Amino acid sequence: MRQAELVFIPTPGMGHLVSTLEFAKRLLDRDDRLLITVLSMKFPSSPVADAYTRSLTASQARIQVVDLPQVDPPPSELLKSPQAYRCAFIESNMPNVKHAVTKIVSGVAALVLDFFCMSMIDVGRELGLPSYLFFTSNAGFLGLMLYLPTRHNQANGAEFSDADPELLIPGFVNAVPAAVMPSAVFNKDGGYAAYIKLAQRFRDTKGIIVNTFRELEQHGLGSFSDGQTPPVYPVGPVLDLKGQPHPGLDRAEHENIMRWLDFQSPSSVVFLCFGSMGSFSATQVKEIAIGLERSGQRFLWSLRPPGLPPSLPSPDDILPEGFLERIEGRGMICRGWAPQVEVLAHKAVGGFVSHCGWNSILESLWHGVPIVTWPIYAEQQLNAFEMVRELGLAMEMRLDYRSGGDLVMAEEIERAVSRLMDGGNEVRKKVKEMGEMARKAVMDGGSSFTSIGQLIEDMIGSS
Ligand code: UDP
């Protein structure tokens, strides 16, 4: 049997790592000719990501993790755009990536690149290797990225502005307002330029692997058969359903949460969690607390201090006076890394107030838990728009909230939570049905299962 090596180049950040590494494992389970090397770039702030990569790959004999040497961080003026900073950092890793790939002795078949690593296509070319993009988000956002170079030419290279008219983007049924575009495309300090540079390379890949499934994004996926886009492989949902132990997860708190959920009635608890980087100002935290209290609903609220700047007081100090005593028994606050997948899987959980990160959306669909939308950063506004307006699979609170400045008042939160927990709503039924389809898609013979087979064939040929 001839073996073939795939070289994965992910970027740190839980939202990207979880599905990328999980997908790597799925490829290995699927075809025993495959070997995988994961190149681990050393970002200035990636110890959590490093630990996670190690724990996830430790049990897999056919995955090896190669640590790349530390490089100097990019100039600090690039920090005006996190995306530009990240791309510059990745580019400075190119010589190290090239060196690491040439040292792999077994035959390397292809590179599998993260969204931010499009510059590595050139390393692949120098070595005569094709590159695939592993897109950790959805077909809707992929549609926007593929459309960006066209819009860039039409707009003579201008960044987006709030006053822009709605856009007709292939893959979207509805016109898309500027207010739901990713923050980066408004950024004049490098963010827009970084996105354009990435988007211009998408069509230089041999294939685009997307963490979605055909039954969910039929229309969006259909728009890629335009003759100009490389083959698109919907392979999802790719989820880490076991929820690897995260270094930020506090064991005692975890057990406490699960025990508390065990005592609640089915579908009676609303879960609030805002992703790996989601945190709010002290004023916003107060409004959430008041809204939750007034709603009268049972809740589990992930209120994480690590996201708060150190100068802010601890969550206990910013909650309204007497709040913790009044909600005792009815509400619970999780201060560390929340065991989100396990929580969403619990029968007591009946609704999710989410920042609409794509992994969170897929996890909630999988477990049939409806979402109320509260997007904060990255492409979350576009995800929220798609889920609410395009697919009717989430309930709208905000579609265009952005971190910094915006404030959602207690009354709006109270109303949204009450509506979400109203058992008879249509969205709940649709979400449950989509959850069933998600499970079928990854089963033997399902749409994503078949698509992974086609991908492997394209990568290394049939056996
Ligand atoms: N997550 C978690 N506990 C938390 C916050 C996040 O388990 O307290 C997980 C969540 O289940 C998901 C991932 O981290 O798998 C976050 O990815 P997503 O795409 O939703 O958002 P991002 O963090 O990239 O904004």
Boltz pocket constraint, residues with backbone or C-beta under 6 A from the ligand:
constraints:
  - pocket:
      binder: B
      contacts: [[A, 14], [A, 15], [A, 16], [A, 18], [A, 273], [A, 274], [A, 275], [A, 276], [A, 277], [A, 302], [A, 336], [A, 337], [A, 338], [A, 339], [A, 340], [A, 341], [A, 356], [A, 357], [A, 358], [A, 359], [A, 360], [A, 361], [A, 363]]
      max_distance: 6.0
